[in-house]
């Protein structure tokens, strides 16, 4: 497979993943507006599970490039997690920060593991 096909797969998957993240996180935030970033948590945990499932069950290079590297790579968002964590700390919402980061990392790993083994 040519590098151009690979780039097209990753790029189109990334575009779709970013749009889905934006819409889903925005939809959740509009319904559950609070200091706790439910939208980002949801997309990151869902993405962890999906990437674990993909890693454990799919070997087709084209689908892994499109879905894993592209879609899930853009759907999940480590940078937003970090930015929201800093904002929570600056607002002195220590318990919210602790819950958010603890749930994100603990359940992200557990869900990736579960997806891999399902």
PDB file as gemmi writes it, atoms N, CA and C in Angstrom:
CRYST1    1.000    1.000    1.000  90.00  90.00  90.00 P 1                      
ATOM      1  N   UNK A   1       0.849  -1.165   0.000  1.00  0.00           N  
ATOM      2  CA  UNK A   1       0.000   0.000   0.000  1.00  0.00           C  
ATOM      3  C   UNK A   1       0.903   1.240   0.000  1.00  0.00           C  
ATOM      4  N   UNK A   2       0.546   2.198  -0.826  1.00  0.00           N  
ATOM      5  CA  UNK A   2       1.385   3.395  -0.946  1.00  0.00           C  
ATOM      6  C   UNK A   2       1.232   4.300   0.277  1.00  0.00           C  
ATOM      7  N   UNK A   3       2.211   5.140   0.486  1.00  0.00           N  
ATOM      8  CA  UNK A   3       2.175   6.090   1.597  1.00  0.00           C  
ATOM      9  C   UNK A   3       1.000   7.049   1.443  1.00  0.00           C  
ATOM     10  N   UNK A   4       0.626   7.364   0.210  1.00  0.00           N  
ATOM     11  CA  UNK A   4      -0.483   8.297  -0.031  1.00  0.00           C  
ATOM     12  C   UNK A   4      -1.814   7.685   0.383  1.00  0.00           C  
ATOM     13  N   UNK A   5      -1.976   6.422   0.157  1.00  0.00           N  
ATOM     14  CA  UNK A   5      -3.199   5.728   0.593  1.00  0.00           C  
ATOM     15  C   UNK A   5      -3.243   5.689   2.113  1.00  0.00           C  
ATOM     16  N   UNK A   6      -2.101   5.392   2.735  1.00  0.00           N  
ATOM     17  CA  UNK A   6      -2.040   5.375   4.195  1.00  0.00           C  
ATOM     18  C   UNK A   6      -2.374   6.743   4.776  1.00  0.00           C  
ATOM     19  N   UNK A   7      -1.802   7.796   4.201  1.00  0.00           N  
ATOM     20  CA  UNK A   7      -2.089   9.151   4.667  1.00  0.00           C  
ATOM     21  C   UNK A   7      -3.557   9.512   4.479  1.00  0.00           C  
ATOM     22  N   UNK A   8      -4.140   9.091   3.382  1.00  0.00           N  
ATOM     23  CA  UNK A   8      -5.553   9.348   3.134  1.00  0.00           C  
ATOM     24  C   UNK A   8      -6.426   8.617   4.155  1.00  0.00           C  
ATOM     25  N   UNK A   9      -6.079   7.393   4.478  1.00  0.00           N  
ATOM     26  CA  UNK A   9      -6.832   6.631   5.476  1.00  0.00           C  
ATOM     27  C   UNK A   9      -6.745   7.300   6.854  1.00  0.00           C  
ATOM     28  N   UNK A  10      -5.536   7.647   7.279  1.00  0.00           N  
ATOM     29  CA  UNK A  10      -5.358   8.288   8.586  1.00  0.00           C  
ATOM     30  C   UNK A  10      -6.032   9.654   8.612  1.00  0.00           C  
ATOM     31  N   UNK A  11      -5.860  10.424   7.560  1.00  0.00           N  
ATOM     32  CA  UNK A  11      -6.438  11.764   7.509  1.00  0.00           C  
ATOM     33  C   UNK A  11      -7.954  11.757   7.492  1.00  0.00           C  
ATOM     34  N   UNK A  12      -8.556  10.896   6.702  1.00  0.00           N  
ATOM     35  CA  UNK A  12     -10.022  10.844   6.650  1.00  0.00           C  
ATOM     36  C   UNK A  12     -10.589  10.287   7.947  1.00  0.00           C  
ATOM     37  N   UNK A  13      -9.915   9.306   8.523  1.00  0.00           N  
ATOM     38  CA  UNK A  13     -10.349   8.791   9.824  1.00  0.00           C  
ATOM     39  C   UNK A  13     -10.210   9.840  10.909  1.00  0.00           C  
ATOM     40  N   UNK A  14      -9.112  10.592  10.869  1.00  0.00           N  
ATOM     41  CA  UNK A  14      -8.896  11.662  11.836  1.00  0.00           C  
ATOM     42  C   UNK A  14      -9.940  12.751  11.725  1.00  0.00           C  
ATOM     43  N   UNK A  15     -10.296  13.112  10.506  1.00  0.00           N  
ATOM     44  CA  UNK A  15     -11.344  14.114  10.295  1.00  0.00           C  
ATOM     45  C   UNK A  15     -12.662  13.642  10.911  1.00  0.00           C  
ATOM     46  N   UNK A  16     -13.042  12.413  10.608  1.00  0.00           N  
ATOM     47  CA  UNK A  16     -14.298  11.868  11.137  1.00  0.00           C  
ATOM     48  C   UNK A  16     -14.264  11.769  12.662  1.00  0.00           C  
ATOM     49  N   UNK A  17     -13.145  11.338  13.209  1.00  0.00           N  
ATOM     50  CA  UNK A  17     -13.024  11.208  14.661  1.00  0.00           C  
ATOM     51  C   UNK A  17     -13.097  12.543  15.373  1.00  0.00           C  
ATOM     52  N   UNK A  18     -12.439  13.555  14.816  1.00  0.00           N  
ATOM     53  CA  UNK A  18     -12.464  14.886  15.427  1.00  0.00           C  
ATOM     54  C   UNK A  18     -13.867  15.473  15.404  1.00  0.00           C  
ATOM     55  N   UNK A  19     -14.572  15.295  14.293  1.00  0.00           N  
ATOM     56  CA  UNK A  19     -15.939  15.805  14.197  1.00  0.00           C  
ATOM     57  C   UNK A  19     -16.849  15.076  15.188  1.00  0.00           C  
ATOM     58  N   UNK A  20     -16.717  13.766  15.280  1.00  0.00           N  
ATOM     59  CA  UNK A  20     -17.534  12.993  16.234  1.00  0.00           C  
ATOM     60  C   UNK A  20     -17.233  13.397  17.672  1.00  0.00           C  
ATOM     61  N   UNK A  21     -15.959  13.599  17.999  1.00  0.00           N  
ATOM     62  CA  UNK A  21     -15.599  14.041  19.353  1.00  0.00           C  
ATOM     63  C   UNK A  21     -16.227  15.388  19.652  1.00  0.00           C  
ATOM     64  N   UNK A  22     -16.092  16.311  18.737  1.00  0.00           N  
ATOM     65  CA  UNK A  22     -16.637  17.653  18.922  1.00  0.00           C  
ATOM     66  C   UNK A  22     -18.149  17.599  19.154  1.00  0.00           C  
ATOM     67  N   UNK A  23     -18.847  16.832  18.344  1.00  0.00           N  
ATOM     68  CA  UNK A  23     -20.308  16.750  18.464  1.00  0.00           C  
ATOM     69  C   UNK A  23     -20.722  16.023  19.747  1.00  0.00           C  
ATOM     70  N   UNK A  24     -20.119  14.881  20.045  1.00  0.00           N  
ATOM     71  CA  UNK A  24     -20.513  14.107  21.220  1.00  0.00           C  
ATOM     72  C   UNK A  24     -20.163  14.840  22.510  1.00  0.00           C  
ATOM     73  N   UNK A  25     -18.955  15.358  22.610  1.00  0.00           N  
ATOM     74  CA  UNK A  25     -18.555  16.080  23.825  1.00  0.00           C  
ATOM     75  C   UNK A  25     -19.416  17.327  24.014  1.00  0.00           C  
ATOM     76  N   UNK A  26     -19.734  18.025  22.928  1.00  0.00           N  
ATOM     77  CA  UNK A  26     -20.594  19.200  23.011  1.00  0.00           C  
ATOM     78  C   UNK A  26     -22.004  18.854  23.433  1.00  0.00           C  
ATOM     79  N   UNK A  27     -22.518  17.766  22.896  1.00  0.00           N  
ATOM     80  CA  UNK A  27     -23.868  17.309  23.250  1.00  0.00           C  
ATOM     81  C   UNK A  27     -23.942  16.958  24.732  1.00  0.00           C  
ATOM     82  N   UNK A  28     -22.934  16.251  25.231  1.00  0.00           N  
ATOM     83  CA  UNK A  28     -22.904  15.870  26.649  1.00  0.00           C  
ATOM     84  C   UNK A  28     -22.756  17.113  27.524  1.00  0.00           C  
ATOM     85  N   UNK A  29     -21.869  18.019  27.134  1.00  0.00           N  
ATOM     86  CA  UNK A  29     -21.662  19.235  27.925  1.00  0.00           C  
ATOM     87  C   UNK A  29     -22.951  20.069  28.004  1.00  0.00           C  
ATOM     88  N   UNK A  30     -23.696  20.122  26.914  1.00  0.00           N  
ATOM     89  CA  UNK A  30     -24.941  20.904  26.903  1.00  0.00           C  
ATOM     90  C   UNK A  30     -25.987  20.305  27.844  1.00  0.00           C  
ATOM     91  N   UNK A  31     -25.953  19.009  28.040  1.00  0.00           N  
ATOM     92  CA  UNK A  31     -26.936  18.353  28.898  1.00  0.00           C  
ATOM     93  C   UNK A  31     -26.491  18.230  30.348  1.00  0.00           C  
ATOM     94  N   UNK A  32     -25.195  18.190  30.569  1.00  0.00           N  
ATOM     95  CA  UNK A  32     -24.659  18.004  31.912  1.00  0.00           C  
ATOM     96  C   UNK A  32     -23.592  19.056  32.211  1.00  0.00           C  
ATOM     97  N   UNK A  33     -23.932  20.313  32.033  1.00  0.00           N  
ATOM     98  CA  UNK A  33     -22.962  21.398  32.248  1.00  0.00           C  
ATOM     99  C   UNK A  33     -22.574  21.466  33.726  1.00  0.00           C  
ATOM    100  N   UNK A  34     -21.296  21.361  33.972  1.00  0.00           N  
ATOM    101  CA  UNK A  34     -20.764  21.454  35.329  1.00  0.00           C  
ATOM    102  C   UNK A  34     -19.259  21.663  35.236  1.00  0.00           C  
ATOM    103  N   UNK A  35     -18.629  21.776  36.381  1.00  0.00           N  
ATOM    104  CA  UNK A  35     -17.171  21.900  36.399  1.00  0.00           C  
ATOM    105  C   UNK A  35     -16.504  20.600  35.961  1.00  0.00           C  
ATOM    106  N   UNK A  36     -17.213  19.482  36.124  1.00  0.00           N  
ATOM    107  CA  UNK A  36     -16.659  18.180  35.750  1.00  0.00           C  
ATOM    108  C   UNK A  36     -16.782  17.991  34.237  1.00  0.00           C  
ATOM    109  N   UNK A  37     -15.693  17.686  33.545  1.00  0.00           N  
ATOM    110  CA  UNK A  37     -15.710  17.561  32.082  1.00  0.00           C  
ATOM    111  C   UNK A  37     -16.233  16.198  31.601  1.00  0.00           C  
ATOM    112  N   UNK A  38     -17.534  16.010  31.721  1.00  0.00           N  
ATOM    113  CA  UNK A  38     -18.157  14.734  31.343  1.00  0.00           C  
ATOM    114  C   UNK A  38     -17.946  14.389  29.866  1.00  0.00           C  
ATOM    115  N   UNK A  39     -17.980  15.381  28.997  1.00  0.00           N  
ATOM    116  CA  UNK A  39     -17.828  15.119  27.567  1.00  0.00           C  
ATOM    117  C   UNK A  39     -16.476  14.521  27.223  1.00  0.00           C  
ATOM    118  N   UNK A  40     -15.420  15.132  27.707  1.00  0.00           N  
ATOM    119  CA  UNK A  40     -14.074  14.625  27.439  1.00  0.00           C  
ATOM    120  C   UNK A  40     -13.870  13.262  28.080  1.00  0.00           C  
ATOM    121  N   UNK A  41     -14.365  13.100  29.292  1.00  0.00           N  
ATOM    122  CA  UNK A  41     -14.251  11.796  29.953  1.00  0.00           C  
ATOM    123  C   UNK A  41     -14.931  10.712  29.120  1.00  0.00           C  
ATOM    124  N   UNK A  42     -16.124  11.002  28.631  1.00  0.00           N  
ATOM    125  CA  UNK A  42     -16.873  10.014  27.856  1.00  0.00           C  
ATOM    126  C   UNK A  42     -16.139   9.614  26.584  1.00  0.00           C  
ATOM    127  N   UNK A  43     -15.661  10.595  25.817  1.00  0.00           N  
ATOM    128  CA  UNK A  43     -14.987  10.242  24.564  1.00  0.00           C  
ATOM    129  C   UNK A  43     -13.681   9.503  24.830  1.00  0.00           C  
ATOM    130  N   UNK A  44     -12.964   9.886  25.875  1.00  0.00           N  
ATOM    131  CA  UNK A  44     -11.702   9.199  26.167  1.00  0.00           C  
ATOM    132  C   UNK A  44     -11.929   7.768  26.636  1.00  0.00           C  
ATOM    133  N   UNK A  45     -12.939   7.537  27.459  1.00  0.00           N  
ATOM    134  CA  UNK A  45     -13.204   6.170  27.919  1.00  0.00           C  
ATOM    135  C   UNK A  45     -13.750   5.299  26.787  1.00  0.00           C  
ATOM    136  N   UNK A  46     -14.648   5.846  25.983  1.00  0.00           N  
ATOM    137  CA  UNK A  46     -15.165   5.102  24.832  1.00  0.00           C  
ATOM    138  C   UNK A  46     -14.036   4.782  23.853  1.00  0.00           C  
ATOM    139  N   UNK A  47     -13.188   5.765  23.604  1.00  0.00           N  
ATOM    140  CA  UNK A  47     -12.055   5.542  22.710  1.00  0.00           C  
ATOM    141  C   UNK A  47     -11.082   4.508  23.239  1.00  0.00           C  
ATOM    142  N   UNK A  48     -10.861   4.486  24.548  1.00  0.00           N  
ATOM    143  CA  UNK A  48      -9.976   3.476  25.148  1.00  0.00           C  
ATOM    144  C   UNK A  48     -10.512   2.076  24.914  1.00  0.00           C  
ATOM    145  N   UNK A  49     -11.805   1.913  25.126  1.00  0.00           N  
ATOM    146  CA  UNK A  49     -12.423   0.607  24.903  1.00  0.00           C  
ATOM    147  C   UNK A  49     -12.322   0.213  23.426  1.00  0.00           C  
ATOM    148  N   UNK A  50     -12.675   1.129  22.536  1.00  0.00           N  
ATOM    149  CA  UNK A  50     -12.654   0.821  21.104  1.00  0.00           C  
ATOM    150  C   UNK A  50     -11.250   0.487  20.611  1.00  0.00           C  
ATOM    151  N   UNK A  51     -10.248   1.223  21.077  1.00  0.00           N  
ATOM    152  CA  UNK A  51      -8.883   0.940  20.649  1.00  0.00           C  
ATOM    153  C   UNK A  51      -8.403  -0.399  21.199  1.00  0.00           C  
ATOM    154  N   UNK A  52      -8.778  -0.717  22.435  1.00  0.00           N  
ATOM    155  CA  UNK A  52      -8.455  -2.032  22.980  1.00  0.00           C  
ATOM    156  C   UNK A  52      -9.092  -3.140  22.165  1.00  0.00           C  
ATOM    157  N   UNK A  53     -10.370  -2.954  21.814  1.00  0.00           N  
ATOM    158  CA  UNK A  53     -11.073  -3.953  20.993  1.00  0.00           C  
ATOM    159  C   UNK A  53     -10.386  -4.111  19.638  1.00  0.00           C  
ATOM    160  N   UNK A  54     -10.072  -2.991  19.019  1.00  0.00           N  
ATOM    161  CA  UNK A  54      -9.420  -3.009  17.719  1.00  0.00           C  
ATOM    162  C   UNK A  54      -8.079  -3.741  17.791  1.00  0.00           C  
ATOM    163  N   UNK A  55      -7.290  -3.436  18.813  1.00  0.00           N  
ATOM    164  CA  UNK A  55      -5.977  -4.070  18.963  1.00  0.00           C  
ATOM    165  C   UNK A  55      -6.091  -5.573  19.181  1.00  0.00           C  
ATOM    166  N   UNK A  56      -7.149  -5.995  19.841  1.00  0.00           N  
ATOM    167  CA  UNK A  56      -7.298  -7.409  20.134  1.00  0.00           C  
ATOM    168  C   UNK A  56      -7.993  -8.227  19.067  1.00  0.00           C  
ATOM    169  N   UNK A  57      -8.659  -7.567  18.107  1.00  0.00           N  
ATOM    170  CA  UNK A  57      -9.512  -8.328  17.195  1.00  0.00           C  
ATOM    171  C   UNK A  57      -9.371  -8.005  15.713  1.00  0.00           C  
ATOM    172  N   UNK A  58      -8.677  -6.961  15.361  1.00  0.00           N  
ATOM    173  CA  UNK A  58      -8.615  -6.559  13.952  1.00  0.00           C  
ATOM    174  C   UNK A  58      -7.162  -6.527  13.496  1.00  0.00           C  
ATOM    175  N   UNK A  59      -6.909  -7.137  12.360  1.00  0.00           N  
ATOM    176  CA  UNK A  59      -5.538  -7.131  11.844  1.00  0.00           C  
ATOM    177  C   UNK A  59      -5.443  -6.494  10.457  1.00  0.00           C  
ATOM    178  N   UNK A  60      -6.562  -6.136   9.856  1.00  0.00           N  
ATOM    179  CA  UNK A  60      -6.538  -5.526   8.523  1.00  0.00           C  
ATOM    180  C   UNK A  60      -5.888  -4.147   8.604  1.00  0.00           C  
ATOM    181  N   UNK A  61      -4.754  -3.993   7.928  1.00  0.00           N  
ATOM    182  CA  UNK A  61      -3.969  -2.763   8.036  1.00  0.00           C  
ATOM    183  C   UNK A  61      -4.777  -1.529   7.649  1.00  0.00           C  
ATOM    184  N   UNK A  62      -5.580  -1.620   6.604  1.00  0.00           N  
ATOM    185  CA  UNK A  62      -6.335  -0.442   6.166  1.00  0.00           C  
ATOM    186  C   UNK A  62      -7.340   0.004   7.230  1.00  0.00           C  
ATOM    187  N   UNK A  63      -8.020  -0.951   7.842  1.00  0.00           N  
ATOM    188  CA  UNK A  63      -9.008  -0.597   8.864  1.00  0.00           C  
ATOM    189  C   UNK A  63      -8.325  -0.068  10.124  1.00  0.00           C  
ATOM    190  N   UNK A  64      -7.213  -0.663  10.503  1.00  0.00           N  
ATOM    191  CA  UNK A  64      -6.469  -0.198  11.679  1.00  0.00           C  
ATOM    192  C   UNK A  64      -5.957   1.222  11.450  1.00  0.00           C  
ATOM    193  N   UNK A  65      -5.471   1.514  10.266  1.00  0.00           N  
ATOM    194  CA  UNK A  65      -5.019   2.874   9.971  1.00  0.00           C  
ATOM    195  C   UNK A  65      -6.180   3.864  10.029  1.00  0.00           C  
ATOM    196  N   UNK A  66      -7.300   3.513   9.393  1.00  0.00           N  
ATOM    197  CA  UNK A  66      -8.436   4.431   9.356  1.00  0.00           C  
ATOM    198  C   UNK A  66      -9.059   4.577  10.741  1.00  0.00           C  
ATOM    199  N   UNK A  67      -9.385   3.459  11.377  1.00  0.00           N  
ATOM    200  CA  UNK A  67     -10.115   3.501  12.647  1.00  0.00           C  
ATOM    201  C   UNK A  67      -9.197   3.770  13.838  1.00  0.00           C  
ATOM    202  N   UNK A  68      -8.113   3.038  13.953  1.00  0.00           N  
ATOM    203  CA  UNK A  68      -7.251   3.149  15.133  1.00  0.00           C  
ATOM    204  C   UNK A  68      -6.414   4.415  15.145  1.00  0.00           C  
ATOM    205  N   UNK A  69      -5.594   4.574  14.125  1.00  0.00           N  
ATOM    206  CA  UNK A  69      -4.714   5.737  14.078  1.00  0.00           C  
ATOM    207  C   UNK A  69      -5.492   7.006  13.766  1.00  0.00           C  
ATOM    208  N   UNK A  70      -6.385   6.937  12.791  1.00  0.00           N  
ATOM    209  CA  UNK A  70      -7.132   8.122  12.371  1.00  0.00           C  
ATOM    210  C   UNK A  70      -8.300   8.460  13.275  1.00  0.00           C  
ATOM    211  N   UNK A  71      -9.366   7.673  13.198  1.00  0.00           N  
ATOM    212  CA  UNK A  71     -10.602   7.997  13.906  1.00  0.00           C  
ATOM    213  C   UNK A  71     -10.417   8.050  15.426  1.00  0.00           C  
ATOM    214  N   UNK A  72      -9.949   6.958  16.019  1.00  0.00           N  
ATOM    215  CA  UNK A  72      -9.833   6.917  17.485  1.00  0.00           C  
ATOM    216  C   UNK A  72      -8.735   7.868  17.962  1.00  0.00           C  
ATOM    217  N   UNK A  73      -7.679   8.000  17.178  1.00  0.00           N  
ATOM    218  CA  UNK A  73      -6.619   8.942  17.540  1.00  0.00           C  
ATOM    219  C   UNK A  73      -7.128  10.370  17.651  1.00  0.00           C  
ATOM    220  N   UNK A  74      -8.037  10.762  16.771  1.00  0.00           N  
ATOM    221  CA  UNK A  74      -8.603  12.113  16.821  1.00  0.00           C  
ATOM    222  C   UNK A  74      -9.816  12.192  17.743  1.00  0.00           C  
ATOM    223  N   UNK A  75     -10.514  11.089  17.913  1.00  0.00           N  
ATOM    224  CA  UNK A  75     -11.702  11.055  18.769  1.00  0.00           C  
ATOM    225  C   UNK A  75     -11.321  11.250  20.237  1.00  0.00           C  
ATOM    226  N   UNK A  76     -10.265  10.574  20.645  1.00  0.00           N  
ATOM    227  CA  UNK A  76      -9.787  10.744  22.022  1.00  0.00           C  
ATOM    228  C   UNK A  76      -8.884  11.961  22.068  1.00  0.00           C  
ATOM    229  N   UNK A  77      -8.720  12.515  23.256  1.00  0.00           N  
ATOM    230  CA  UNK A  77      -8.004  13.778  23.313  1.00  0.00           C  
ATOM    231  C   UNK A  77      -7.210  13.929  24.602  1.00  0.00           C  
ATOM    232  N   UNK A  78      -5.943  13.598  24.513  1.00  0.00           N  
ATOM    233  CA  UNK A  78      -5.052  13.708  25.665  1.00  0.00           C  
ATOM    234  C   UNK A  78      -4.775  15.175  25.995  1.00  0.00           C  
ATOM    235  N   UNK A  79      -4.670  16.002  24.971  1.00  0.00           N  
ATOM    236  CA  UNK A  79      -4.376  17.418  25.212  1.00  0.00           C  
ATOM    237  C   UNK A  79      -5.529  18.116  25.930  1.00  0.00           C  
ATOM    238  N   UNK A  80      -6.764  17.813  25.562  1.00  0.00           N  
ATOM    239  CA  UNK A  80      -7.908  18.420  26.251  1.00  0.00           C  
ATOM    240  C   UNK A  80      -7.990  17.921  27.690  1.00  0.00           C  
ATOM    241  N   UNK A  81      -7.684  16.660  27.903  1.00  0.00           N  
ATOM    242  CA  UNK A  81      -7.639  16.122  29.267  1.00  0.00           C  
ATOM    243  C   UNK A  81      -6.667  16.937  30.113  1.00  0.00           C  
ATOM    244  N   UNK A  82      -5.493  17.195  29.586  1.00  0.00           N  
ATOM    245  CA  UNK A  82      -4.485  17.953  30.333  1.00  0.00           C  
ATOM    246  C   UNK A  82      -4.931  19.394  30.561  1.00  0.00           C  
ATOM    247  N   UNK A  83      -5.483  20.028  29.531  1.00  0.00           N  
ATOM    248  CA  UNK A  83      -5.943  21.408  29.670  1.00  0.00           C  
ATOM    249  C   UNK A  83      -7.059  21.507  30.713  1.00  0.00           C  
ATOM    250  N   UNK A  84      -8.015  20.599  30.662  1.00  0.00           N  
ATOM    251  CA  UNK A  84      -9.101  20.622  31.642  1.00  0.00           C  
ATOM    252  C   UNK A  84      -8.583  20.336  33.046  1.00  0.00           C  
ATOM    253  N   UNK A  85      -7.593  19.482  33.161  1.00  0.00           N  
ATOM    254  CA  UNK A  85      -6.991  19.202  34.465  1.00  0.00           C  
ATOM    255  C   UNK A  85      -6.338  20.457  35.042  1.00  0.00           C  
ATOM    256  N   UNK A  86      -5.624  21.183  34.198  1.00  0.00           N  
ATOM    257  CA  UNK A  86      -4.990  22.429  34.653  1.00  0.00           C  
ATOM    258  C   UNK A  86      -6.040  23.446  35.078  1.00  0.00           C  
ATOM    259  N   UNK A  87      -7.121  23.560  34.295  1.00  0.00           N  
ATOM    260  CA  UNK A  87      -8.187  24.496  34.640  1.00  0.00           C  
ATOM    261  C   UNK A  87      -8.817  24.152  35.989  1.00  0.00           C  
ATOM    262  N   UNK A  88      -9.044  22.865  36.225  1.00  0.00           N  
ATOM    263  CA  UNK A  88      -9.619  22.446  37.509  1.00  0.00           C  
ATOM    264  C   UNK A  88      -8.683  22.785  38.659  1.00  0.00           C  
ATOM    265  N   UNK A  89      -7.392  22.584  38.462  1.00  0.00           N  
ATOM    266  CA  UNK A  89      -6.418  22.921  39.501  1.00  0.00           C  
ATOM    267  C   UNK A  89      -6.364  24.427  39.743  1.00  0.00           C  
ATOM    268  N   UNK A  90      -6.403  25.219  38.675  1.00  0.00           N  
ATOM    269  CA  UNK A  90      -6.361  26.674  38.821  1.00  0.00           C  
ATOM    270  C   UNK A  90      -7.616  27.195  39.529  1.00  0.00           C  
ATOM    271  N   UNK A  91      -8.738  26.490  39.354  1.00  0.00           N  
ATOM    272  CA  UNK A  91      -9.980  26.873  40.028  1.00  0.00           C  
ATOM    273  C   UNK A  91     -10.062  26.296  41.442  1.00  0.00           C  
ATOM    274  N   UNK A  92      -9.022  25.606  41.833  1.00  0.00           N  
ATOM    275  CA  UNK A  92      -8.918  24.981  43.155  1.00  0.00           C  
ATOM    276  C   UNK A  92     -10.033  23.955  43.409  1.00  0.00           C  
ATOM    277  N   UNK A  93     -10.415  23.256  42.363  1.00  0.00           N  
ATOM    278  CA  UNK A  93     -11.411  22.193  42.471  1.00  0.00           C  
ATOM    279  C   UNK A  93     -10.678  20.860  42.585  1.00  0.00           C  
ATOM    280  N   UNK A  94      -9.992  20.698  43.694  1.00  0.00           N  
ATOM    281  CA  UNK A  94      -9.099  19.553  43.878  1.00  0.00           C  
ATOM    282  C   UNK A  94      -9.833  18.206  43.851  1.00  0.00           C  
ATOM    283  N   UNK A  95     -10.983  18.126  44.470  1.00  0.00           N  
ATOM    284  CA  UNK A  95     -11.714  16.854  44.473  1.00  0.00           C  
ATOM    285  C   UNK A  95     -12.218  16.508  43.078  1.00  0.00           C  
ATOM    286  N   UNK A  96     -12.695  17.512  42.341  1.00  0.00           N  
ATOM    287  CA  UNK A  96     -13.143  17.280  40.965  1.00  0.00           C  
ATOM    288  C   UNK A  96     -11.953  16.853  40.117  1.00  0.00           C  
ATOM    289  N   UNK A  97     -10.808  17.531  40.276  1.00  0.00           N  
ATOM    290  CA  UNK A  97      -9.600  17.177  39.541  1.00  0.00           C  
ATOM    291  C   UNK A  97      -9.168  15.748  39.849  1.00  0.00           C  
ATOM    292  N   UNK A  98      -9.160  15.394  41.115  1.00  0.00           N  
ATOM    293  CA  UNK A  98      -8.746  14.053  41.509  1.00  0.00           C  
ATOM    294  C   UNK A  98      -9.682  12.990  40.943  1.00  0.00           C  
ATOM    295  N   UNK A  99     -10.972  13.240  41.021  1.00  0.00           N  
ATOM    296  CA  UNK A  99     -11.948  12.297  40.470  1.00  0.00           C  
ATOM    297  C   UNK A  99     -11.781  12.177  38.957  1.00  0.00           C  
ATOM    298  N   UNK A 100     -11.672  13.302  38.290  1.00  0.00           N  
ATOM    299  CA  UNK A 100     -11.547  13.316  36.832  1.00  0.00           C  
ATOM    300  C   UNK A 100     -10.305  12.566  36.359  1.00  0.00           C  
ATOM    301  N   UNK A 101      -9.159  12.900  36.895  1.00  0.00           N  
ATOM    302  CA  UNK A 101      -7.935  12.240  36.456  1.00  0.00           C  
ATOM    303  C   UNK A 101      -7.894  10.780  36.899  1.00  0.00           C  
ATOM    304  N   UNK A 102      -8.367  10.506  38.109  1.00  0.00           N  
ATOM    305  CA  UNK A 102      -8.383   9.125  38.583  1.00  0.00           C  
ATOM    306  C   UNK A 102      -9.280   8.235  37.752  1.00  0.00           C  
ATOM    307  N   UNK A 103     -10.482   8.708  37.459  1.00  0.00           N  
ATOM    308  CA  UNK A 103     -11.426   7.927  36.640  1.00  0.00           C  
ATOM    309  C   UNK A 103     -10.890   7.775  35.222  1.00  0.00           C  
ATOM    310  N   UNK A 104     -10.361   8.846  34.653  1.00  0.00           N  
ATOM    311  CA  UNK A 104      -9.850   8.796  33.281  1.00  0.00           C  
ATOM    312  C   UNK A 104      -8.756   7.749  33.127  1.00  0.00           C  
ATOM    313  N   UNK A 105      -7.747   7.801  33.987  1.00  0.00           N  
ATOM    314  CA  UNK A 105      -6.628   6.873  33.841  1.00  0.00           C  
ATOM    315  C   UNK A 105      -7.002   5.451  34.261  1.00  0.00           C  
ATOM    316  N   UNK A 106      -7.665   5.304  35.388  1.00  0.00           N  
ATOM    317  CA  UNK A 106      -8.002   3.959  35.874  1.00  0.00           C  
ATOM    318  C   UNK A 106      -8.961   3.248  34.930  1.00  0.00           C  
ATOM    319  N   UNK A 107     -10.071   3.901  34.616  1.00  0.00           N  
ATOM    320  CA  UNK A 107     -11.063   3.249  33.768  1.00  0.00           C  
ATOM    321  C   UNK A 107     -10.632   3.206  32.309  1.00  0.00           C  
ATOM    322  N   UNK A 108      -9.803   4.163  31.869  1.00  0.00           N  
ATOM    323  CA  UNK A 108      -9.273   4.091  30.514  1.00  0.00           C  
ATOM    324  C   UNK A 108      -8.457   2.830  30.307  1.00  0.00           C  
ATOM    325  N   UNK A 109      -7.587   2.526  31.243  1.00  0.00           N  
ATOM    326  CA  UNK A 109      -6.769   1.302  31.154  1.00  0.00           C  
ATOM    327  C   UNK A 109      -7.650   0.062  31.265  1.00  0.00           C  
ATOM    328  N   UNK A 110      -8.584   0.068  32.214  1.00  0.00           N  
ATOM    329  CA  UNK A 110      -9.459  -1.095  32.389  1.00  0.00           C  
ATOM    330  C   UNK A 110     -10.338  -1.335  31.159  1.00  0.00           C  
ATOM    331  N   UNK A 111     -10.854  -0.274  30.580  1.00  0.00           N  
ATOM    332  CA  UNK A 111     -11.701  -0.430  29.391  1.00  0.00           C  
ATOM    333  C   UNK A 111     -10.895  -0.865  28.174  1.00  0.00           C  
ATOM    334  N   UNK A 112      -9.680  -0.387  28.022  1.00  0.00           N  
ATOM    335  CA  UNK A 112      -8.825  -0.857  26.930  1.00  0.00           C  
ATOM    336  C   UNK A 112      -8.533  -2.346  27.107  1.00  0.00           C  
ATOM    337  N   UNK A 113      -8.268  -2.751  28.328  1.00  0.00           N  
ATOM    338  CA  UNK A 113      -8.024  -4.163  28.636  1.00  0.00           C  
ATOM    339  C   UNK A 113      -9.269  -5.006  28.343  1.00  0.00           C  
ATOM    340  N   UNK A 114     -10.433  -4.504  28.770  1.00  0.00           N  
ATOM    341  CA  UNK A 114     -11.684  -5.224  28.518  1.00  0.00           C  
ATOM    342  C   UNK A 114     -11.955  -5.348  27.015  1.00  0.00           C  
ATOM    343  N   UNK A 115     -11.761  -4.260  26.285  1.00  0.00           N  
ATOM    344  CA  UNK A 115     -11.971  -4.309  24.839  1.00  0.00           C  
ATOM    345  C   UNK A 115     -11.039  -5.300  24.155  1.00  0.00           C  
ATOM    346  N   UNK A 116      -9.815  -5.336  24.603  1.00  0.00           N  
ATOM    347  CA  UNK A 116      -8.840  -6.263  24.030  1.00  0.00           C  
ATOM    348  C   UNK A 116      -9.243  -7.708  24.255  1.00  0.00           C  
ATOM    349  N   UNK A 117      -9.819  -8.003  25.411  1.00  0.00           N  
ATOM    350  CA  UNK A 117     -10.118  -9.391  25.777  1.00  0.00           C  
ATOM    351  C   UNK A 117     -11.548  -9.841  25.499  1.00  0.00           C  
ATOM    352  N   UNK A 118     -12.385  -8.943  25.042  1.00  0.00           N  
ATOM    353  CA  UNK A 118     -13.772  -9.360  24.728  1.00  0.00           C  
ATOM    354  C   UNK A 118     -13.765 -10.203  23.463  1.00  0.00           C  
TER     355      UNK A 118                                                      
END                                                                             
